[in-house]
Amino acid sequence: MGIALQLLFTGLGVGSIYALVALGFVLIYRATNVVNFAQGDFAMLGAFAMVVLCIDIGIPYGVGIAITIVAMAVIGALFNLGVYYPLRHRSFLPVIISTIGASILLENGVLAAYGPRPQSLPGMFETQGFSVGPVFFDSQYLLIVGVGILLFGLQYLFFEHTILGKKMQATSQDKEMASLLGIPVATMIMLTFVYSAVLGGIAGILVAPILFVSVSMGSSIALKAFAASIIGGFGDVRGAIVGGLALGVVETFGAAYISVPYKDAFAFLVLFFFLLVRPQGIFGEKISEKA
């Protein structure tokens, strides 16, 4: 039981990272009807920004986090202007291809600037954690779970109880009708990209101390987050959160009890199962179209 509780805690920490990146996928999909395949690279940029600011330059952690979040907001705005906005009247395929191109550009840009060698970022706390019975609560994983819960709660309050949040929801549901009602659709889409980039950056900041910071880390996280969003029901915010947390737990238990080298395969085995049994995901609904 002690081992199971320890694995559950670790899985929730890993799943919180997947959920944050999956939220970025879902929010941009709902706003633009396209998948941003560079979402995982936002996490990679956030992690590298912390390495540059806190390790190379020596800026305190708190200041580094604030600068990184602001930088990610700017990157999200530039991404919208440079990748999505010029193709906004085209079909979804050119936009998807442009996000893949942007992902390749970001990864190779960081590779050229920083090199292929993985970097490490120390934890944000001096103490490793504390034990409660047989379970050891690692400080960094506690931070990840705590920040994840806080962001999930704030997002619910923002979208359900603020005018701006309702405008963003209206834009994601029907851009044409939102425009007729006087909602600035282009501004709402811009804010969605900014928010998604910030979410990705925060995920990178949180996961950097427990993973090696490398150019390929974004792609690995993005694949798991994309699978999580499909399992939860693509386009559903609740699904992104539940799918991410569930996938982290499944992956952690699979690595502990079955195979560590094949732990990355468990996420896609679960995805394959859902595509066979419930392709619309946990919270998705079947949609029928007339011929």
C-alpha positions as CSV (number, residue, x, y, z in Angstrom):
1,M,0.0,0.0,0.0
2,G,2.8,2.4,0.8
3,I,4.5,1.8,-2.6
4,A,1.1,2.3,-4.3
5,L,0.5,5.6,-2.6
6,Q,4.0,6.8,-3.4
7,L,3.5,5.9,-7.1
8,L,0.1,7.6,-7.0
9,F,1.7,10.8,-5.7
10,T,4.5,10.7,-8.3
11,G,2.0,9.9,-11.1
12,L,-0.2,12.9,-10.2
13,G,2.9,15.1,-10.3
14,V,3.8,13.9,-13.8
15,G,0.2,14.0,-14.9
16,S,-0.1,17.6,-13.8
17,I,2.6,18.5,-16.4
18,Y,0.7,16.6,-19.1
19,A,-2.5,18.3,-18.1
20,L,-1.1,21.8,-18.3
21,V,0.3,21.2,-21.8
22,A,-2.9,19.4,-22.9
23,L,-4.9,22.5,-21.8
24,G,-2.8,24.5,-24.2
25,F,-3.7,22.1,-27.0
26,V,-7.4,22.2,-26.2
27,L,-7.7,26.0,-25.8
28,I,-6.0,26.7,-29.1
29,Y,-8.1,24.0,-30.8
30,R,-11.3,25.5,-29.5
31,A,-10.3,29.0,-30.5
32,T,-9.0,28.2,-34.0
33,N,-10.1,24.6,-34.8
34,V,-6.5,23.6,-35.4
35,V,-3.9,21.7,-33.4
36,N,-0.8,23.6,-32.3
37,F,2.0,21.0,-32.6
38,A,4.5,23.5,-31.2
39,Q,2.7,23.5,-27.8
40,G,5.3,21.2,-26.2
41,D,8.1,23.5,-27.4
42,F,6.6,26.2,-25.2
43,A,7.5,24.0,-22.2
44,M,11.0,23.5,-23.6
45,L,11.5,27.3,-24.1
46,G,10.3,27.9,-20.5
47,A,12.7,25.3,-19.1
48,F,15.7,26.7,-21.1
49,A,14.8,30.3,-20.1
50,M,15.1,29.3,-16.5
51,V,18.5,27.7,-17.1
52,V,19.8,30.8,-18.9
53,L,18.4,33.2,-16.3
54,C,19.0,31.3,-13.1
55,I,22.1,29.3,-13.9
56,D,24.0,31.2,-16.6
57,I,23.2,34.7,-15.4
58,G,22.5,34.0,-11.8
59,I,19.2,35.7,-11.4
60,P,17.1,34.6,-8.3
61,Y,14.5,32.0,-8.9
62,G,11.5,34.2,-8.3
63,V,12.7,36.9,-10.6
64,G,13.6,34.3,-13.2
65,I,10.1,32.8,-13.1
66,A,8.5,36.2,-13.5
67,I,10.8,37.1,-16.5
68,T,10.1,33.7,-18.1
69,I,6.3,34.0,-17.8
70,V,6.4,37.5,-19.4
71,A,8.8,36.2,-22.1
72,M,6.4,33.3,-22.8
73,A,3.4,35.7,-23.1
74,V,5.4,37.7,-25.7
75,I,6.3,34.5,-27.6
76,G,2.7,33.4,-27.6
77,A,1.7,36.8,-29.1
78,L,4.4,36.5,-31.8
79,F,3.5,32.9,-32.5
80,N,-0.1,34.0,-33.2
81,L,1.0,36.9,-35.4
82,G,3.6,34.9,-37.3
83,V,2.2,31.4,-37.6
84,Y,-1.6,31.5,-37.3
85,Y,-2.8,35.0,-38.2
86,P,-1.5,35.1,-41.9
87,L,-3.3,31.7,-42.5
88,R,-6.4,32.4,-40.5
89,H,-8.7,32.3,-43.6
90,R,-7.1,29.1,-44.9
91,S,-8.2,25.6,-44.2
92,F,-6.9,23.8,-41.1
93,L,-4.2,21.8,-42.9
94,P,-1.9,24.8,-43.8
95,V,-2.1,26.1,-40.3
96,I,-1.2,22.7,-38.8
97,I,1.7,22.4,-41.2
98,S,2.8,25.9,-40.1
99,T,2.8,24.9,-36.4
100,I,4.9,21.9,-37.3
101,G,7.3,24.2,-39.1
102,A,7.4,26.6,-36.1
103,S,8.2,23.6,-33.8
104,I,11.1,22.6,-36.0
105,L,12.3,26.2,-36.1
106,L,12.1,26.6,-32.3
107,E,13.9,23.4,-31.6
108,N,16.7,24.0,-34.1
109,G,17.0,27.6,-32.9
110,V,17.6,26.5,-29.3
111,L,19.9,23.8,-30.6
112,A,22.0,26.3,-32.5
113,A,22.1,28.7,-29.6
114,Y,22.7,26.3,-26.7
115,G,24.0,23.1,-28.2
116,P,22.8,19.5,-27.9
117,R,24.1,18.9,-24.3
118,P,21.3,18.4,-21.8
119,Q,21.2,20.9,-19.0
120,S,20.1,20.5,-15.4
121,L,18.3,23.0,-13.2
122,P,18.4,22.6,-9.3
123,G,15.2,22.3,-7.4
124,M,13.5,25.4,-6.0
125,F,13.7,24.2,-2.4
126,E,16.6,23.5,-0.1
127,T,14.8,20.5,1.5
128,Q,14.1,17.5,-0.6
129,G,10.7,16.9,1.1
130,F,9.2,15.1,4.0
131,S,7.7,11.7,4.9
132,V,4.3,10.9,6.1
133,G,4.2,7.2,7.0
134,P,5.6,5.2,4.1
135,V,5.1,8.0,1.6
136,F,7.8,10.5,0.8
137,F,6.4,13.8,-0.5
138,D,9.1,15.3,-2.7
139,S,9.1,19.1,-2.6
140,Q,9.2,19.6,-6.4
141,Y,6.4,17.2,-7.0
142,L,4.3,18.9,-4.3
143,L,4.9,22.2,-6.0
144,I,3.9,20.7,-9.4
145,V,0.6,19.3,-8.0
146,G,-0.1,22.4,-6.0
147,V,0.5,24.8,-8.9
148,G,-1.5,22.5,-11.1
149,I,-4.5,22.5,-8.8
150,L,-4.2,26.3,-8.4
151,L,-4.1,26.9,-12.2
152,F,-7.0,24.5,-12.8
153,G,-9.1,26.3,-10.2
154,L,-8.2,29.8,-11.5
155,Q,-9.0,28.7,-15.0
156,Y,-12.4,27.5,-14.0
157,L,-13.2,30.8,-12.2
158,F,-11.8,32.8,-15.1
159,F,-13.9,31.1,-17.8
160,E,-17.1,30.7,-15.8
161,H,-17.2,33.9,-13.7
162,T,-15.5,36.7,-15.8
163,I,-16.7,38.6,-18.8
164,L,-13.3,38.1,-20.6
165,G,-13.5,34.4,-20.0
166,K,-17.0,34.2,-21.4
167,K,-15.9,36.2,-24.5
168,M,-13.1,33.7,-25.0
169,Q,-15.5,30.8,-24.7
170,A,-17.9,32.4,-27.1
171,T,-15.1,32.9,-29.6
172,S,-14.1,29.3,-29.3
173,Q,-17.6,28.1,-29.8
174,D,-18.6,30.2,-32.8
175,K,-16.2,32.9,-34.1
176,E,-18.7,34.3,-36.7
177,M,-21.5,34.7,-34.1
178,A,-19.1,36.2,-31.6
179,S,-18.0,38.7,-34.1
180,L,-21.6,39.7,-34.9
181,L,-22.2,40.2,-31.2
182,G,-19.3,42.7,-31.1
183,I,-16.6,40.5,-29.5
184,P,-13.1,41.3,-30.9
185,V,-12.4,37.8,-32.2
186,A,-8.8,38.5,-33.3
187,T,-8.0,39.8,-29.8
188,M,-9.6,36.8,-28.1
189,I,-7.6,34.4,-30.3
190,M,-4.4,36.4,-29.5
191,L,-5.1,36.1,-25.8
192,T,-5.7,32.4,-26.2
193,F,-2.3,31.9,-27.8
194,V,-0.7,34.0,-25.1
195,Y,-2.4,32.0,-22.3
196,S,-1.5,28.7,-23.9
197,A,2.2,29.8,-24.3
198,V,2.2,30.8,-20.6
199,L,0.7,27.4,-19.6
200,G,3.4,25.7,-21.6
201,G,6.1,27.8,-20.1
202,I,4.9,27.2,-16.5
203,A,4.9,23.4,-17.3
204,G,8.5,23.7,-18.4
205,I,9.5,25.7,-15.3
206,L,8.0,23.1,-13.1
207,V,9.4,20.0,-14.8
208,A,12.9,21.3,-15.4
209,P,14.3,20.4,-12.0
210,I,13.1,16.7,-12.3
211,L,14.1,16.2,-16.0
212,F,17.2,17.1,-18.0
213,V,16.5,20.2,-19.9
214,S,17.0,19.3,-23.6
215,V,15.8,20.3,-27.0
216,S,13.7,17.1,-27.4
217,M,11.9,17.4,-24.0
218,G,9.1,19.5,-25.6
219,S,8.3,16.8,-28.2
220,S,8.2,14.1,-25.6
221,I,5.8,16.1,-23.3
222,A,3.7,17.2,-26.2
223,L,3.1,13.6,-27.4
224,K,1.9,12.5,-24.0
225,A,-0.2,15.7,-23.6
226,F,-1.8,15.2,-27.0
227,A,-2.7,11.6,-26.1
228,A,-4.1,12.8,-22.8
229,S,-6.3,15.4,-24.6
230,I,-7.7,12.7,-26.9
231,I,-8.3,10.3,-24.0
232,G,-10.2,13.0,-22.1
233,G,-12.2,14.1,-25.1
234,F,-10.4,16.4,-27.5
235,G,-11.7,19.9,-27.2
236,D,-12.9,19.4,-23.6
237,V,-11.1,21.3,-20.8
238,R,-12.2,18.8,-18.2
239,G,-10.9,16.0,-20.4
240,A,-7.5,17.6,-20.8
241,I,-7.1,17.8,-17.0
242,V,-8.5,14.3,-16.2
243,G,-6.7,12.7,-19.2
244,G,-3.4,14.3,-18.2
245,L,-3.6,13.2,-14.6
246,A,-4.8,9.7,-15.5
247,L,-2.0,9.2,-18.1
248,G,0.6,10.3,-15.6
249,V,-0.7,7.7,-13.0
250,V,-0.9,4.9,-15.6
251,E,2.6,5.6,-16.9
252,T,4.1,5.7,-13.4
253,F,2.4,2.4,-12.3
254,G,3.3,0.8,-15.6
255,A,7.0,1.7,-15.2
256,A,7.1,0.4,-11.6
257,Y,5.3,-2.9,-12.1
258,I,5.8,-3.8,-15.7
259,S,8.8,-2.1,-17.5
260,V,10.8,1.1,-17.1
261,P,12.3,1.1,-20.6
262,Y,8.8,0.8,-22.1
263,K,7.1,3.3,-19.9
264,D,6.5,5.7,-22.8
265,A,4.5,3.0,-24.6
266,F,1.9,2.8,-21.9
267,A,0.4,6.2,-22.8
268,F,-0.1,5.1,-26.4
269,L,-1.5,1.7,-25.4
270,V,-4.2,3.5,-23.3
271,L,-4.8,5.8,-26.3
272,F,-5.1,2.8,-28.6
273,F,-7.6,1.3,-26.2
274,F,-9.7,4.4,-26.1
275,L,-9.7,4.8,-29.9
276,L,-11.1,1.3,-30.1
277,V,-13.6,1.4,-27.3
278,R,-14.5,5.1,-26.9
279,P,-13.0,7.2,-29.7
280,Q,-14.7,10.4,-28.5
281,G,-12.9,10.2,-25.1
282,I,-14.1,10.3,-21.5
283,F,-16.0,13.6,-21.8
284,G,-16.5,13.6,-25.5
285,E,-19.9,13.2,-27.2
286,K,-20.8,11.3,-30.3
287,I,-21.6,13.7,-33.2
288,S,-23.7,12.5,-36.1
289,E,-23.8,14.3,-39.4
290,K,-26.3,14.0,-42.2
291,A,-25.0,12.9,-45.5
